[in-house]
Structure formats: C-alpha cells, structure tokens
Amino acid sequence: MLRRAVLTGFRFVRRIITEGISVAPRSTSSVQNAIVLKAIPDQVLQPLNVRNFFFAHWLQKASRAARFKCNPIQRMVGNRRNPTPLFLAFVGFTYMGVKENEISATCSPEEEQQHSWLQDMLQSRAKNIPEKSVNHTGKKLKDYNIMERLGKASCNSAVYAAEIHDNLCALKLLFNYSASSQSVSLEKAFSKELAVLPRNGEIPTMKDTSRYTRLPSHFNVMKILGHFADNIPVLSDAVNSYLAALPSRLYRDGYGRNRTIFYVMPKFSGTLHEYIAKHKDNLHTKTSLALLAQLLEGLRHLNINGVAHRDLKSDNILVNESANGMPHLVITDLGCCLAEKRLGLKMPFETDETSKGGNAELMAPEVVSAEPGPGQIIDYSKSDEWAAGAIAYEIFGQKHPFQNQAVDKESYNIGDLPELKGAPKSVRVLIKELLQRHPNDRPNISLAATACQMLLWAPDLCMVDNQASSSLDNVKRWFERMTLSLTFGIWEYQDQQDIPVEKQVLLSFLSQRI
C-alpha cells in the first residue's frame, strides 16, 4: 500500500512540477488554518494548502536556490536533506481513491504482480507459523492457580496473574451487578468486548451473526485465549479493592451477583503507564518511537476494521518488556468501544443518554463539543489518533498537555501545546498534526503509522539524493529486500512466540503496506 502511495505521489508531484498545476485551494476548515495562513508568506502557500504546508514544514530545510524559492513542491522533491518518500506517500494517500480515475496507472502490470506475490508470500509464511498455547476451552476457575493482582483498581473488572500447566496467563474478572447467573445471560451481558477482541487461532468468517465487528488478529491488539462463567471468589485484594462487587453470600452489603464471566488473556509485564514510570530516566528515543509506532499500528487496525476504542489511555495499553530487544505493546480494554457493524465509526447522538465514551481527559475535541439533537452524529474516525497524539507526550517522557485540563480542548490553538522534548523533529510535527483540534486537519491514521514505521526502520530513506526518482528506487528496493529477507528469515521459527518483537512489528508493517 505504501509503495503504491509513493508511486502515485511521485507521478502527481511530477505533473505539478512540469505542468505547474495547483494542488488544492487553501484550507479553511479550522481556526488553526487561519492563524497559520497569516503567519506564512503567500509565496510559500502556493500551490500548497495548509495541511500540505505542515508536512512541507516537517520535511523542511529545503534548498535556498533562487529557482526553487517560489515552488515548495519542487524544494521538497529536489533537496537532498528532505524525507521525500514520506512526502510522496502523503500526496499519494491523499489522492488515491479520491481521484483514482484521474491519475494514470503508477505501476506496470508486472510490478503489480510482483508486489502482490511478495505480499502474499509474506502473509502466507506468517500464517503458517503455529502459535503453541494451552487450550483453555472448557476450563474453570479451579483449573488456574491465581496469583498477584495486575494493574490499577478498576470500576468494572479486576485482572490477576494466573498459571495453568506451567504457563502464565492473565485472568480478567468482570464485575457483575445485574446479569442473571446463567451462562447465556452472562455472555450476552458482557458480549461487546468478547465479540470484538480477536480469539486465539480464530479466523473471522462471513457467517458471524454478532452485531459487533470481530477484529482479525493483530500483533498490537490484545486477544482472548479463552473465557468461561464461574462463581465469584473472594481473592486476596477483594475486600480492599471491590467489596461492593461481591455477592451478598460473600459480603452482606455487596451488590454483585453470584456468577460472572472470566476472560483468559496473555500476561504482559504491565501497563504503558507503569513502563514509562519505571524507565523515565533511561527511556531511549528509539524505544519511544517503537512504542508510538506500535500504538498507531494497533489503532490503524481498529480503524480500518470500523472500530473506535473511545477509552484510550496509558492504563489501557499493555507493554511486555524484553531484556535486550524491543518492548511489545498491545491495546486492550475495549469495553467502551464503538464496534456495531451498522454504525461504523459514526454514532447517532440524539440524546444525552447516549454515552460518548470512557476517558474524558483524552476525549477528542469533536467528541467533547458534540451536542445532542435530532439527526446529530459523532464521528469517531479520527478521535483515537487524537488521543494517541496526547499519549505520545507520555511515551517521550512528558505529561500530556490535557492533564488536569491544563489546555482547554474546545478552544486551544496548536501553538498552545508544549514542545515535545526528546523526540525527533519529524515526530514532534507529526504529533502536533495528530492533535489538530479540527479532525479534518489531522492526517490519516495509516499515514501517521507509516511515517513512524519508516522513521523507525529506515531513517536513511528519509534522506534523498538529487533526484526524486533515485529516492523512489531506494524505497522500492528497501521494501523488496526487507520483505524477502523477513520472509525467509522467519522460516527458522516453529512458534510465533519465538519470533523477536522487532521482526513481528516489521512483519505486521510490511505485510500490510507493500
């Protein structure tokens, strides 16, 4: 996909340079645009719109040659210090699908066939590596050795480390205040997260009759290994943490029912919040970039499958530490997600009784400011990426700007946000783009994830020679070389859990973007 976008962007930009056509009129979709328009000389704005300007600014330090001064497109394509492939990809993603019929084919049939073959080969090899794990079907609470509590206290669940047949896992106990203790009633009451999260080894089928979207498996999204209904026990911290959730047979003033649902999940080292706190004094830039890239990849997976998380925060993101390698990040806790097939990413908002989501502190501006009324909707298509932009501050070792309402989400300007210290300049600008108050001014989540991945794996490709075509060739060769290398490099692994995190992240990227 990225290669196609780069090729499309290259052909479109070449037309701009050679024919002098205008990319787009000035954007006036937000207050920020008006402010930026006043601050930028007119010659810089032609022929770019404001959104393009930000990416031009991200890829700045262009040549000062007089013949380029009035053409920022030519400056970005021609200068040796600019990450032209990412700019070309941005242009390509912007125009692909929108004006597909107006742009001639960017690849020969032979190239398209080669790209398809490479992607199919990589995906096929990845799927053929078995994932060895304990079969949790038919298990009950008595089958698990329950150990310490994991994570912070929650109002709707408690998660514990557990062991079964010498294998570690996590058990999530859901608080049940209203559902009947019958297994069918319990599964119906807690159906959303159970229906949405991918199951271990399961491939979604067209016969799925659930009203919720079932996510395909993804390396950066939590999966369910198994689930069962059982009686609520009195565990070590129950009295101090969730006394009210206990049934009256265990605690006289308890409000809980006797039985509930338990989810079995992979055990992770801790939350993203805990990981950052632990490594705040030695958090390397590349590690932070890897965490951000995985977060955006997971959100991209949710987005393209029509699911909005709506409760994103560093406590709802888990991280597995590695002694020498890259940490593994997954998105979890989809209990507040929007995932109904009939709605997609747009939810009717006709009454205040409709919930906007979970975490108010990281709720996107368009969601916070939404007012109920006949025919009103809330568009969540870019709300999660806004939350990811705020979490990026935490990932790079800072408090996010909206903590304790330090910045007013409904009226802030992009210049009001603090500088993201410790992050590469390109990342700082990307995060500000994700945090644009108006959703139309934010980049596509696929573009944001791709930019992070390219900066993580191929920073040298962000530096080009004198000719854009040679840069394009370098991108093509890099993708082909890395795809082939990874395809044959994972043959040695007999279990997916043995594949290093670095290769898993790269595998996820290349198999979706070629």
N, C-alpha and C positions, 0 to 999 in steps of 0.2 A: 504493500500500500504506500509506504513512504517513497519507494523508488518511483512509483507511478506519479506521486505528487511532485517529486523533484523534477521529473521529466516534463510534466505538464507545466510546472512553474517556469522551467527553463525556456520552453518554447514560447510561453506567453510573454515573459520578460524580453526575449529576443525580439518579439514583434514590437514591444514598446520602444526598444532602443532603435530599431531600424526604421520603424514607421512613425514614431513619435505619437502614438495613440495614448489617450489618458486612461489610467487605471480605473478611477472612480471619482465621483464628486466628493467634496468634503462631507464628513460625517457630522451630524448634529444631534446624535441620539442621546447625549448626556451633557451634564454641566461641565464635566471634565474636558470634553472636547472643545467647548467654547473657550475655556481657560487656556488650553494648550494652543488653540488656534491663535490667540492673541500673543502668545509668547514666542511663536515660531515665525521666522521671516517668511514672507509669501513665496519666495523662490524655492524654499525647502518643501513647501506644501504641494508643489506642482511636480508630477501629477499624482502624488501620494495622497490618500485620505489619512485621517488621524491615526486610525488603527495601524495602517501600514507604517506610519511615521514611528510609532513606538518600537516596532520591530527594526526599522531602519536605525533608530537610536540605539537599540540593543546591539546592532551589528555595526556600530559607528566606527570612527577613526578612518573614514574614507579618504581617498586621495584628495589633495588640495589642488590638483592640476586645474587650470582655468577652464579647460574644455569640459570638465565634469561638474563645474560648480552649479549649473542650473539643471542638472539631471541626477537626482539622488538615486534613481534606479540604476543608472549607469555606474555611479560611485560604488554602490553595494556590490554590483556584479564584478566590477573591474579591479577592486582593490585587493591586494594580497593578504591583508590582515582581517578581512571580514569573513564570518562563517556563512558563506554564500549558500551551501546546500540547505541550511535551515531556512534561509530566506526563500529560496526557491520552493522548498516544501510548503512553506506558509502560503505563498502565492498559489501553488498547486492545489492545496487543500481548500483554499478559499474559492477557487473557480471550478474545481472538479465537481461534477454533479449539477452545479448551478448553470454552467454554460458549456456543458459537455458537448452539446451538439454544435457549438460554435468554434470548438478547438479541434484541429485535426489530430489524428492519432499520434501518440507520442512514442509508441514502441512498434517495432516491426512484429509481424505475426510470429517470427522465430524467437524474438526476445520475450514476447508474452508467453510463449510456450515454455521457454527456458525458465522464466520466473515462476510459472505455475508448477513446473516439475520440481524446482528447488524447494518451494514451499510445501508441496505435497510430501516430498521425501522427508523433510524435517519433521513435519507433523506426524507422519506415519511412524517414523522411528521413535518419537517421543511417546506416542500412544502404545507402542509395543513393549515398552519397558514396564514390567509389572510393578505394582505397589503392594508390597507384602505388609499385611497388617492383621491384627486379631479380628476374628469375626465376632461382632458384637450383637448379632441377631439372636433374639430370644433371651438375652441376659437380663438379670435383675440386680437390684442394689446389693444383695448379699454376695454377688459374684465379684464385687470390687472391694479392694482394700482402700478405704477413703483416708486421705492424709490431710495436709495443711490447706487452709483457705487461700485462694488465689485472688489477687486484685483487691480493689476497694469495695466497701459495702455498697449495695445497690438496693433500690426500692422494689425491684421486680425479680431478682434472682440472686443466687449465690453459687460461686464456682469453686470447685475443690480439685486438688491433685488426687489422682487415683491410680491404682495399679491392678492389672489383671494379667495373669500368666507372664509375669516379669516384664510386662510392657506398661510404660507410663502413658496416661491419658488425662483428660480433664473432664470432670462431671459437672454439668450445669443444672442446678436445681431451680426450677421455676416456681415462684410463689403463686399459689392458687387460692384465691379468695372467694370465687363464685362458681366455678365449673363443677358439675357433678363428678363424683369419683369414678365413674365408669370410664374405661379406656377410650371409647369412641368419643365421648363428650370432651375428654381432656385433649385429645388430638385436635378436635375441632376448635376448642377454645384457644389453643396455642398453635394454630395452624400456619400463621404467616411465616415466621422465621423457619419453621420446619419445612414449609413448602418452598421457600425461596433459596435457602442455602444449599449448595451442591452436596450431594451424598457421595460417600466414598465408593469409587468404582462405578457409579451410576451414570448412564448417558441419557439425557432427556429425550423423550420420544414425542411424536405428534399426537399420541393418544392421551397425553396428560390432560386431565379434565379439571385440574385445580384452577381457580380464578386468579391465582398468583403465578407470576413468571418464575420458573425454576432456572436458576443460574447454572450454566455449564461450569465445570470445574476450572479453577484458575489458581495459579501459584500464590497470588496475593489476596485471595478471598478465603475466609475460614470455611471449612467443610464439616459436615456432620458424619461421624463414623457410625453412629447408631443412636437409637432412642428407645425409651421404654417408660411405662407408667408404673408407679410403685408408691408405697406409703411414705409419707414424710417422716424422716428420722429426726432425733434430737442430736445434732452434731456438736462438736466442741465449742463453736462460737455462736450457736443459735440463740442462746439466752441474751448475749450482748448485742448481736447484730440484727436479728429479725424475729424477735419474740412475738410480735403481732401476727406474723405469717404462720405460726404454729397452730395446729388444730386444738380445739378445746380439750381433747383427750390427753394432750401433752402439756398444755398450759391453759389454766382456767379462763383467762381473759383473752385467749388467742382468737383470731378471726379466720384463720386458714381452714381449708378443707383437708380431709384425711389423706387424699392421694393427689399426686401431681405428675408432671412429665419431667423426665431427666434426659438431657442431651449428652452424648459422648462425643468429645472433640479431641483433636490433637492438643497436647500440652505444650505451651510456649513458656519462655523464660519469664515474661512479664509484659506489662503494657508499655506502649511507647513513652508515656509519661515517666514511668519508672526507669526505663532505659536511659532517657535523656538526663534524668536526675543523677543516675549512677555514673554517667560518663561526661558530665558537664565540663570537667576540667581537661578532658583529653578526647573530645569529640572531633575527629578529623573531618575536613571538608568533603573528602571523597565518600566517607561513610554517610554523612548527612545527605549528600547528593544521591547516594544509592537508596537511602530510606525514602527520600522525596520521589524518586523515580518509581519505586515500587508502590508508593501510595497512589500516585497518579495512574499507574498501570491498573491497579485494582479498581479505582474509580472509573477509569475508561471502560473496564469490563462490565461494571454495573450499568454505566450509561448506555453503551451500545446494545445492552440487553433490556433496556427500558426500566431500570430500577434506580430509584433515588434513595440514598441512605437516610438522610434527614436528621441524623443524630451523631454526626461525625465529631469526634474529639479524641485527644490523645489517650484517654482511658478506654476508648472503644477500638483501639488499634493495638495489636499484639506484636511483639518482636521476639524472635529466637536469637539468642547470642551464639556467636561462633568464636572459638578460641583464636583462630588466625584468619578466618575468612569474613565474608560479608554477612551482616545480620539479615535475617529473613523477616519480612513484615507482612502481616495479613490484616484485612479489615474484618471486623466481627460485629456482633450485636446489631442485627438487622430487624429488631422488633418494632422499630418505628418507621421502617422503610415504606416507600410508595412503590408497589410492585404489582398492582392489579393490571391484568392484560388489557382490559377495556379502556383504561385511563392512560396508560403510558406514563409520561413524565409530567402530565398536566392534570391537576386535581381541581374539580369543581369546588368553589368556595362561596357558597350562598348563605352560610350561617356561621356565627361564632362558635357553634357547637362542633364544627369541623376542626380537628387538630392540625396545626401547621407542621408539627414535628416535635423532636425531643429537645435538643440542646439549644436554648435561646441565645446563649452567648455567642455561638458560632452559626447562627441562623442568618442566611444571606439577606442583604438589604431588600431585595424584591419580595422576599417572603415576610420579613418583619413589617414592611409597609403595606402589605396587601390588605384590602378592606373587603369584607363580605358583601354580597349583593346578588340579585338575580343575574345569572349568566356570567358571573365572575369566576375566574380560574387563577390558580397559582402555577406558574411554570417553574418546575424544579430542574430543568435540563442543564442549568449551569450553577445551581446552588451548592452542590457538593464540592465543585472545584474552587468556589469562593472559600469555603471552609478549609479546604486543603491549603490555600494560599495563606490563611491565618496560621494554620498548624505548622507551615514551613518555618515561621519565626521560631517556634519551639524546637523544631528539628535542627536549626542552626544555632541553638543555644540562647534564644531570647524569649521574653514574654510576648505573646501575640498582642497586637495593637488594641484589640477589643475587650481585653480582660478588664473586668470591673467597670465596663462602659467608659473606658479611657477615651475612646473615639466613638462619636455618635454615628452609628451605621446608616442612619437615614439622611444624613446631611454632609458627611465628610467629603473632602476632595482628596484625590490621590496624593497630593503633596502634603497632606496632613499626616500621612503614615510615616513612622520612624524608619530610618535606614536599616536594612537587613545586614548587620555586620557579620563579617566572616564568610559570606557567600560570594562566589564569583559574580562579576558584574552582570553577566548574561542571566544568571539565576535571579539576581536582585530585580532586574527589569521584568523578567517573566512573572515573578511573584506579584509585583505591582499590577501587572496585566490581569492576573487571576483575581486580584482584589478590586478591580474596577467596580464602582458602585452600580453602574448600569450593566446588566448581563449581556447586552448586545456588544459591549466593548471588550468583553473577555474573549480570549482565544478558545478555539475548540479544544475539548479535553484531550483528543487524540494528538493534536499539535503540541500541547503542553507536555504530554507524556513522551512524545517522540523527541522533543527538544532536550528533555532531561536525559533520556537514554543516549542520545548522540553525544551529549556533553560528558556522560559517564564513561561510555565505551570507546568513543572515537573523537576525543577533543582535537586531535590533529586534523581531522577532516573539517573542522571549523576554520581552518587556515587554508586559503586557496592560492594557487599560482596566478599568473597574469590573466589566464583565460578561464572563463566560466566553464567552457566545455571540458577542460582538463580536470577541473574540480568535480564536475559531474561524472567523469570517467572514474575518478578516485572513489566516489561514493558507490558507484556500481560495482567496482572491483572489490571494495571492502565488504559489501553485503554478500556478494557471491563467495568470496573467500571465507568469511566468517560462517556463512550458512553451511558450506561444505565441511569446513573444519569441525563445526559443532555437531553436524550430522554423524560424521564418522567418529568424533571424539566421545560420544555418549554410548557407543556400542559396547564399551567395556563394562557398563553398569548393568547389574541384574535387578536392581531395586531402585525405584525413583528416589527413595530417601537417601540413597548413597550419592546421588548427583550433587556436587557442590552448589551452594546458593548462587554463586556467580554465574554458573552455567545455566541454572534454572531460570534466572532472571533474563539472561541473554536469549535463552531458548524461547521464552514467552514473547520477547520483543521481536525477534527475527521471524518467528512462525506466523506472526500477525501482520507484519509490515512489508514483506517483500513485494 
